């Protein structure tokens, strides 16, 4: 496992902070140059060609050392770090594009229409921005020394510029409980990530073996109630009265790109991580989560819902499970919130906000609790035919149980197959 800890720069004096700020600005300028170079030029030949304009997405892992930004003061060592990071960023964006294109090709072969994905792929991939990217440095220009002058670490940066021979400076860092835990359990990696506000240290932690014994639980992730478990766990309340919904209200009022937006986004992340850590997994061997993708793509949503981030919650849960040896299973998300876990009647009108009331058997429950039970037992149900959702059978309703998938009139539900010419 790879884990990281972020350390504040508040212990560095003004001079060191100014030196770091100048370096970060120079680094990002060079990073932007290399990203543009990779994005706008044809690189390679034969089968290994990168030409974004022509839809050829084989990005090299390294950039020729002869390619350098004009007028840069950064040393060749730093430029090597910059070019490697730029290549990784471009490769990540293009790999996602390739994945989407392959998905659309497969769907067309099956005569399945996906208007959202088609619309997304009509636009060319957007060139990555460097605004919120931290600078990744390896051991050729950075090193950590331990314990002097009452500080836990000193980060030493050297060989940064080609016009100042021997220039280097050190930044003091202090530890905290989480970082000490990672240091005790694993080893510090060479890569250091820096910004004008923080230093991020990465650790290689030995993998925890998966548990052989224990219970299986499921979690439904929501906006009003962030986590609802199938075993009805109770979570503590924040001592300041914050909930995820309140934090999202605060985010919705912030101006995009403002400092308030950054602070509120950090608050959201910290709250999610704090609440996830309250989950008791001591006797749990498997955790089931919904596999939610592109939930807001191409759909107009409110500013509040726009800031609800399922990946933050999911990734935090997955990390916790990795650390405690719990298997994570992602299950399909169709109709989990609309199906009655008692009789199997599935209809959109069953759910109204936080209340679930089955229109067939009158069973009532918290909507998220009902969904978590459906996630837990979904593997027992008849597998939905591919493309079933397009039929919109949930408007009139249908019965969905382990041994049947039928309409309210008792007819077997199938997906019509397209005619073969």
N, C-alpha and C positions, 0 to 999 in steps of 0.2 A: 504494500500500500504506500502511496505517496501522500503525505500530509504536509501542511504548511502553517506557519505562524507569522502574523504581522506585528511588527515592532514599530513603535512610535519614534519620531525624530526629535521629540521635545527636549532630549538631553544634549543635543548638539548646539553649539554656540552659533551666533549669527553668521560668522565668517564661513563656517563649514556648510551651513544651509545655503548660503549664496553660491558657494562652489558647486554644491550638489545640484542646485537649480540650473545653473549655467550648463553643467554637463548634461542634464536630462533634456534641456532644450536642444542642445547640439545633437544628442542621440536621436531624438524624435525627428529632427530635420533629415538626418541620414536615413532613418527608417522609412520615412515617407518617400525619399528618393529611390530606395531599393524596391519598395512596393510598386511604385510607378514604373520602374524599369522592368520588373517582371510582368506587370499587367499590360503594358503598352507595346512591348516588343515581342518579336518572334524569336524564341530561344530553342536551340536544339535542332535535330534533324531525324529523319527516319520515323520510327514509331514513337520516339520520345521528344515530342514537340510541345512547347507552351506557346499558344497564340490565342489569347482570350477572345479577340475580335472574331476569330474564325471558329471558335468553339473547340479548340484543342487545349486540353487541360492537364497535360503531364508536366507538373511543376518540378524543377530540379531541387534537390535538397541543399545545394550550395550554389553560390554565385561566384563567377570568375573574379579572382582577386584584383584583376586589372580594372574592373568596373568600380569607380569611386565617385562620390559626389564632388562637384567642383567647389574649391575653396574651403573644404572641411579641415578643421584642425584636429580631428580625432585620429588617433593612432591606428595602424593597421590591425592591431589586436582588437581594438574596440569595433572597428568596421567589420571584422570577421564575425563578432557577436551580433552586430546589427543585421548583416546580410543573412545569417542563419535564421534569426528571428523573423525577418521579412519573408523568407521562403516558407517558413512554417505557417505564418499567417495566411499567405496567399494559397498555400496548399490546402489548408483547412476550409477556406471559403469555397474553393473549386471542388473539393471532394464532396461537399454538401450539395453543390450544383449537380455533379455527376450522379449522386444518389437520387436526386429528384428527377432527373432526366430518365434514369433507368426505371424508376417507379412508373413514370408516365408511359414509357414504351411498353412495359409489361401490361399496364391497364388497357392500353389500346389494342394489344394483341388479344386480350380477353373481351374486347368490345365493352369496356367499362369506361363511362364518361366521368371525368373529374375536372369540372370547370375551374375550381379554385387553383388546382395545380397547373392547368393549362394557362390560366391567366398569369400566374406567377412566373412561368417559364417563357412567356412572350417578351418579358423585359430582360435585358442583359444583366448579368451579375454585377452588383455594385462594388466598386473598388473599396477595400477596407480603409477605415479611418484610424488614425493613430492617436486621436485625442485622449482616449481613456486607457491606452495600452501602457503597461509598465515596461521598464527596460530590463531585459534579461541578460545578465552578465555571467560568464563562467570563470573558472579558476585562473585563466590567463591574465585577468585584470582585477580580480577581487579575491579576498581571502578573509577568513574569520579567525581572530585570535581570542582566547578565552581569559577572562578574569584579571583585570588590572585597574587600579584607580577606582575601586568600588563599583565598577560596571561589570556586567556578566559577559558581554561581548564587545569587541571592537571590529567593525567592518573596515578593512583597508582597501582603498581603491588606488591602483597604480597603473603606470603606462597608459594614461588616458589620452594624452595629446602628443602630436608629432613635433610640435615647436617648443615644448617645455620639457627638456630632458630630465628624468628623475623626479618629476612632479608626482606627489601622492598625498592623500589625506585620509584621516581615519574618522569614523563616526561611532560614537558610543551608543550601545544598546543595552536595555535591561530586560530581564526575563519575566515571565508570568507563569501561572500554574499550568496552563495548557501546553506552553512551549517546553516547560521542564519535563512534562510527562512524555512528549514525543522524543526529547533528548535521551531520556532514560530507556525508552523502548526501542529506539532505532539509532540511525546515524544521520548526521547532517550531510546533505548532498552538496556538490560543488556549485550548482546554479543558484544565483541570488537575483531576486527581482526587486528593482528599486523604483520609487517615484519621488515626487517632491514632498510627500507626506509620510510615507512608510517604507520600511524595508521588510521584504518577505523572505523568510528562510524555509527551505524545503527539507523534508526528512524522509528517509526510506525506512518504513516500518514493516517488520515481518508480518506476513499474512496470518490471520487467525483461522484455525480450522473450523469448518462448519459443524454445528451441533448435530448429534445423532438423535437426541431425545428432546422432547418438549412439545408445546402446543403450536397450532397454526392460527394466526390472527390476520385480519384484513383491516385496512385503514381507508376511509374515504376522506379526501381532502376538500375542504370547502372554504368559502369566504367568510361567512358569519362564524362558523365553528371550524377552526383550521384543521383539527384532527379529530376524527370520530372513529373509534375502534369497534370491532365486532364483539369485543368482550366488555364494552361499555366502560372503558377507563375514564376516570375523572382527572383532569389536569388542573394544576394550581393556577390561580389568577396572578397577573402581574401586579407587583406591589404598588405601581404607579397608576394602575387602572387601565393600562393599554391592552387592546385586543388587535388582531390583525385588521379587522374591519375599520377600527379607528385610525390605524396607521395609514391605511389605504385612503381614507377620507383626507388625511393630512397631505398625502402625496398628490391627490387629485387637485388640491388647491395651489400646489407649487408650480412655478414657472419652469418650463423645460430648460435644462442646462444651468439652473441657478444653484447657488450654494445650499439653499433650503431643500432643493430637490435631492442633492447629494446626501445631505444629512438624513433626510427622511428615508431614502433608499437604504442607507446603512442601518437605520433604525429597523426597517422591515427585515433586513437580513439577520440582524442580531436577535430580533424577537423570534423569528422562525427557528433559528439555531437553538435558542434557549428553550423554547417549548418542545422541540423535538427531543432534546436531552432529558426531558422529564418522562419520556416513554420508558416503561419498565419492560425490558426484554430478557430478564434473567431466566425465565422458564419458557421462552419462545424459541422455536427452531426455524420457523418460516414466517415471513411477512409478505402479504399479498397487497399489491398496489395497482391502481388503474394505469394503463398505458395511454396517457393523454398526449396527443401531438397536434400542433397547429390549431389549438382550440379557439384562438382569436383571429386566425389569418383570414382576411377577406370578409370579416364580419364587423359591422359597426357596433361598438360597445361604448359604454360610458367611460369617463375618465377614471372613475374608481376601479371598474373591472379591468381596465387597461393595465393597471398596476398590480393586479393579482397575478402572482408568478408561481405557477405550478412547478416549473423546473427547480426553483429554489427549495421548495418543500420536498420534492422527490429526491433531489440530490443529497439534501441533509439527512433524510431517512436512510438512504442507501449507504452513506458514510457511517452512520451509527450502526447499521447492521453489519457492515464489514468489520468494524472494530469489535463487535460482540459475537461474531461467528454465526450470524443469522442469515439464512438464505432469503433473497428477495426475488419474488416472482411477479412479473408484470402481466396483468390480465386485460382482456379487451374491455372497453368502457361503454359499449352500446347498451342502453336501456337499464343500466344498473340503478339509476335513480328513479326509474319509472315502473319497475317490476315489483309486485308484491311478493315478499319473501315467504308468505304463508300459503297463498293459493296459486301463485304464478301468473296472475292477471297482469298484463303489461299494457299501460296506456299513459299517454302524456298527461292527461287530466288527473291522474292519480296524485301527482305532486303539485302542491301549491306552496311556494317558498320553503319554509322549514317544516311544514306539515305534510305527512304522507297519509292519505286515506284511500284505501282500495275501493274502487267503485263496484267491485264484484262481491267481496266478502266483508266490507266495512272495517277491515283491519286498520288500526291507526298506530302510527309510530313517528318518531323524529325522522325526517326525510334522510338525513345523513346516516343515522343508525341503520335504517332499512337498506340503504345503498351498500353499507359496509358488509352486511350479511349476504347480500347478493354477490359482492366481490369474493367473499370467502367461499361460497358454494357454487360459483359459476362453473367450475370444472365438472360438476354433476349434470349440468343442463345439456339439452340437445344443442349441438353446435349450430350457430346461425349460418345459413348458406351465404356464400360470398355475394355481396351486392344487395343483401336483404334490406339494408337500411334505406336504399333508394325507393323501395316500395311504400314507405311511410305507413306501415301497418299500425304503428303505435298511435295514430290519430283515432282510429276506430277501436283499437285494442285487440289483443290476442293472448292466448294462453301459452306460456313458455315454461316447461317443466322437464324433469329428467327423461321422460319417455314420450314427450309430445311437443309439437309446435303447431298449434291449430288456431283457426279463426274463432270468433265467438259463435259461429254457426257449425263448428265441428269439422271444418275442412282443413286438410293438411296444407301447410304453407310452404311454397317453394318459390324459387326465383326463375322466371321464364328464361330459357336459353335462347340466344339470338340464332336466327336462321343461318345456315351455312350455305353460301352461294356455290 
